[in-house]
Structures are given as structure tokens and as C-alpha cells.
Amino acid sequence: MSDAIASEWSDRDLEALRQRLNDQELSGTRQELISSMIATIGRLASEETGMLDLKIAESALDELANAFDVFRPYREIPKLTMFGSARTSPHDPVYTLAHDLAADIAAEGWMVITGAGPGIMQAGLEGAGREKSFGVNILLPQEDGANPIIALDPKLVEMRYFFTRKLMMVKESDAYAILPGGYGTLDEAFELLTLLQTGKAQPAPLVLVETEGGTYWHGWESFLNDQAVSKGYISAEDESLYRIVNSADEALAEILAFYRNYHSSRMVGRTMVLRMKRLPSAAELIDINQRFGDIVTEGDIFVTEPLAPERSSQDHLDLARLGLRFNRTQYGRLRQLIDALNECSGG
């Protein structure tokens, strides 16, 4: 593309797109975001942008748009994402464990997301059943495609890139279960822990699941304690970001307990808002402030009404709220705070 064509495209076609946005009478923030995306496309239209770069950008945006379309009708339904080995045999007790956990969570009204392949991914979808399953499949030359449980289902998403696949599996999930696996499973486990540890993923229960007497996750944890926690590479409090469990019942109980009182959180300016079904009693709130004052940069943890941005977006206005000036570094301690709120009896 010559500079003249790029300039002509930017001046004429981008303006036409912007005019279409104006004609649709979009809300201010929505229009700003879409206009920014169009401006980004304009920058990519430069001759300096390589063909491979353009292909990556186009494919990633297309994959995300398709995934958004698939998940949009189900946004209000809680979902469990399950990770694990594609090589796990149906005769393996771990396969049965994955199947049973998926069946149990589906019976609670949840849906299940897996990578749509064989092994643990198929076990999860078998347990949940086709109607309550999503598959987010990665296109690989050595794989046969989606498993028969989710193949040809409208809730199957096909992805070329691992990063878009993992983004959607995290973005759409309210809980995570990881069963034993190889490089891919460990990659997913470490990335998910990194996202939770840095606040790039919403707080959520993460269960590391293996059979009774299994050594996979306990061995993994021992390695981290010996080689990372003991040397200060990982904070001991960040072990609160996950739980190792040895049965489907234990995994289910851990997931549901996380939402026993806690609902969700949101940053509004410098204030983190924790939304829940019931507030702690006055005495419980005093205790919480004493126990968790180390993660507050200013003032106390306090009861609050919905803040202005929450009201403008009608963001769960019926829920009770606590606010705090969270230091945005100690997410393991934040998880401990959520656990404490789930134990509160209220008043």
C-alpha cells in the first residue's frame, strides 16, 4: 500500500466508519472505544506494517469477536474452566474425577469450559453434558479437531492462537479446575496463577485436582516451596490463591464456598469495591480491619453504597458492599480477605 493510498484510506474510509458510529447513537464510552479501535486500524494500514503483523492482528481480532458472539448469550450463567492432559485415558481414575466434577458443578446450574480436545477436556464435557458445555479449541496440525461431545455445536470456538484461547477461557470463567497434565497444562496453571497474583484476572477459586493419594500437585507444591518460596521468589501468602483437593466433592465444595457470601469486585478509581450478599457485623468488621489492615494504603475497610460508576452502569446495585484502598500488590492476602468475608455471619 502506497503512502497516498494509506492516506486516502485513513481520510475517507475512517471518516465514513466514524460517521456510521455517529448514526448509531452509541453511548459516549462505547463510541470512544470503537473510535479508538478504528484509529488503531488506521495506524496498521501504514505501509510499514508487515504482512505477518497484519495477519496476526486481523486473526486475533476476528477470533475474539467470534468468541464474544458465542459466549454473549450465557454471560449470566457461572462457568467452570477445566484444564488437564489431552492424553488421559478414559480408564484413568483422573478421567473419572474430571467427569464427576463437571457433572456435579453442572447440577449446581453452572456451565463448563474446556479446550475441546480429548482426555481431561473430553471428560469435562461428558460430565457436564453437551447443553452445558463450551469448547475453545486450538487448531493444531497433529490434532484431530474437537471431541465428539462438542464438535459441530454452536458453543464451540475455534482458535488459531493460544493467547486468544487462554484469554477467553479466563475471561468467561468464574472458577478453575486443573488436573494433572504436561507442558500445556503446567503453562495454563502458571499463567493463571500469575494473572490471579497480579490482579489481571478477577479473584476466583482455583482448585488443583488429583485422586486420593496422588502426588502430582503435592509434588509440584513441594518443588515451589523448596525452590521458589524459600528463596523469596514467591510470597508464602500467594499459596492462598489455590487449593489442592483430592475428590470431586472437595473441589465442588471449595468452588461453591468461594461464592457463599462474596460475589465480585471492581476497582473504582483508587477504591476496590467488594460486593457480597451480606455485610459483616460491626464486630466482624473491626476484626477484619485488624487482620487485613496491611493491604490497605489509606483509612479502613468500610461499608459503602454503590459508587457513581457502578450506579451509571447498573452494576449489581442490589448487593452489599465494602470499600478499601487496596495496595494492589498482595492478591494472596486479598484472597484471604475474601475467605474471611465468606465466614462472616453478618449482623
N, C-alpha and C positions, 0 to 999 in steps of 0.2 A: 504494500500500500504506500503510495507516494505521500509526501507531506501535504500536498494540495488536496488529495482525496481524504486524508485523515482530517484535515482542517474542515473540508466541506461536510464530511460526516458529522463532525462534532457540532458545527454551527447549525446545520439544517436538521439532521435526524434527531439529535439530542434535544433540540428545542421542540420538535414535534412530540417526542416522548414526554417531555415536561408539560406540554400543553394538554396531552391526554390525561396526565395526572391531575391537572387543574380541573379538567372537565368532570373527573370522577368525584370531586369534592371530598378528597381524603382528609382525615384528621391531620393536624399540624405535624405531630411526631411521625406518623406513618408516612406522610408526604416527604418529610425531611429525610427519612431513612431511604426511601425509594429513590429520591433525587440523588442522594449520595452514592447509591449503587450505580445509577446511570453515569454519574461523573467518573466513577471508577472504571466503568466500561470504556468511557471516553479516553481515559489515560492508557488503557490496554490497547486501544486502537492505534496507538503510535507505531510507526514502522520499527522502532527499537525493540518492541516486544517480540520475542522469538516465537516461532510456531509451536514449539513444545509448551512454552509458558501459556500460550493461548488455549491449547488443548486441555491443559491441567485446569485452568480457571473455568473454562466452559463446562468441562465434565463434572467438576466438583459442584458448581452451582446447579447444574441440571440434576445431579444425584440428590442434593439436598432438597431441591424443590419437589422432586418426586416423593421423597421420604416424608416431607411435610404433608403432602396430599394424603398419603396413606395413613399417617398417624392422626391427622386432624380430627376425624370423627370420634376418636377414642380418648381424647385428651383428659376427660374427667374420670376415666377408669384407672385405678392404680395398676402399675405394671412391675413385674419382677424380671430383671435381665439375668440370664444364666449363662455362664461361661464354663468351658471344660473341653476335654480332649475329643477330637473327631475320631480317635482310634479306639475309644472304649467300646467293648463288645456288649451286645445285649445280654450276654450271660454273666457279665461282671456285676458284682453287688453294687458298685458305684453307679452303674447304669440304672439299676432299680431305685437307688437312692434319689437320683435326679428325677426319675419318673414320678416317684411318690411325692417329692417336694412340690413339683409342678402341679400335680393333681390336688394336693392339699391347698395350695395358695389359690388355685382356680376355684375351689369350693368356697373360698372366702370372698369371691367376687373380683379377684384380680385377673389380669391377663399376663401372659408370659412371652418374653422376647428371647430368642436365641439367634445364633449365626446361621441357622437354616441348614447346616451340614449334617453329617452322620454323627454317631457316638453320643456324647452328652447332649449335643444340640438337638438331635432327634428324640432322645429320651425326654427332654423337657417339653417338647411339643406334643409328644404322645401323651404325656401325663396331663397336660392342660387341655388337650383336645383341639381340633382344628379351629373351632369357632373362637377360642380364647387365646390363639397363638399368633405371633408375628415372627417372620423370618427376615433377617437382614443379612443377605448372602453376599459373600465376596467372590468375585469371578476369578477363578484360578485355572490355569490350563490343565493341572493334574487332578482337578476335582470334577465330579460328575454333575454338579449343579445342586439345586435344593433337594432336600429329602422329601420322600413321598407324602409326608404329613402336610407340608406347606406348599409343595410345588403347585403352580398354577392358581394359587389362592391370591385374591386381591390384596391380602395383607403381607405379601412377600415383596421385599425391596431388594433389588439387585445393585450391588456396588462394585465399582472398579477399584476404589481406593480404600485402604484400611482406615485412613484418618477420618473420612466421611462416615464410614461404617461405625467406628467406635464413637464418634460424636453423637450419632443418632441413638445408639444403644445406651449411652449415658444420659443424654438429654431427655429421653422419653421415659426414663425409669424412676421408680420410687424405692427400689431396693435391689440388691445384687447378691447373687449366689455364685460362688466359684468352686468348681470341683476339680480334682486333680487333672493335670494335663501337661503339655510340653511347652516349647518356647512361646507359642502363641498365647496359651493360657496364662503363663507367667508374665508375658508382656501386658496382657489385659489387666492382670492383678496389680502389677506395679504402676501402670498408668492410672488405674482407678484410684489407688491409694494416694498417688501424687496429686490427683485432682481434688480428692477429699482433703488432703493435708494442706493444700494451698488455697482452698476455698473456690476453686474453679468448677467444682461440682457442688450441687446443693447437699447439705447434710442428709445422709440416708444410711440405713442399715446395710452392712456388708458382712455376709456370712461365708466363711471358708469351710466347705463341707467335705467330710470324708466319713467312711464307715467306722464303726466302733473298733478301737484298737489300731486304726490306721496311723501311719507315720508321715504321710506326705506333708500336711500342713504343720504338724508339730515339728517335723524336721526343718521345714522352711523357717519357722519362727525361731528355732534354736540357732540356725545359721545367722539370722538377722541380729539376734541378741548378742551372739558371740562376736560377730564381725562388724556390726554397724551401731547398735545401741550402746554397747560397752565402750565404743570409741567416740561416741558423741555425734555420729553421722545422722542418727535418727533419735528424736526425743522419746523417752520412755512413754510419755503421755500419748504419743501418737499410736501406740498399740491399742488405744481405746477406739480407733477408727474401724476395727474389725473384731469379729468373734470367730473362734474355731469351734465348730459343732460336729457332732457325730451321729446325727439322725435327722430324718425329715421333720419329726416332731419338734426337735430342738431348734432347727432352722426356722420353722414356721413361727414358733413362739418368740424367737428373737426379733423377727421382722415385724410381727404384729405389735409387740411390746414397744417398739420404737414410736409407733403412732398411737399408743394408748391415750396420750394426752397431747403431745406435740403434733402440730400439723405441718408447718412450713416456716420459712424465714425469708426476710427481704432486707436488703440494705437501702435505706432512705437517707441520702446524704451521708453523714458520719454515724448515723444511728442504725444499729441492727435491730430489726423487729422480729421477735419470736412469737409466732401465732400458735394458739393452743385452745383446747376445749374448755379448760377451767384454769383459773389463776391459782397460784399457791396462796395459802392463808398468810396472814400478816406475819405470824411466827415463822412460817416456812420461808417467806421472802427474806426475812432477816438472816436466817440460816444460809440461804443461797448466796446472799451478798457477802457473808463472812467466808464462805467456801470458795467463791469464784471471783472475788474482788481483783485477783491477779490478772484477769483478762480484760478488765475494764480500764480504759485510759482516763476517764473523767467521770466523776459522780458515781452513782449507784445503778444497779439494775432496778428498773422502775416500771410500774404499771402505766400503760398508755392507751389512749384511744387510737383508732386508725389515723395515720398521718395523711397529710394533704394528697401526696401522690397516690396513696392507697385508695383514698376516697374517690379521686378523679377516675381511677381505673376500676372501681368497684371490686377491689381485691380482697375477697373474703372478709367483708365488713362485719359479719356475724360472730367472728371469733374473738376470744380474749387475747390480750397482747402484753408482752413485756418488751421494754426497750433497753438497750445498753450501748455505750460507746465501746464496741469491741475492738481489741487491738489488731485484729485481722491477721494474726500470725499463729495463734495457738488453737488450731482447729481440733486437735485432740481434746483439749480442755473444753472447747465448745460442745463437743460430743458428750463429755461427762456432764456438762450443764443440762443438756437435753435429757440425758438419762435421769438426772435428779428431778427435773420437772415432771417426768413421767411417773416418778414415785410420789409426787405430792398428792395429798388427799384433798387439798382445796379448803376453802372456808367461806 
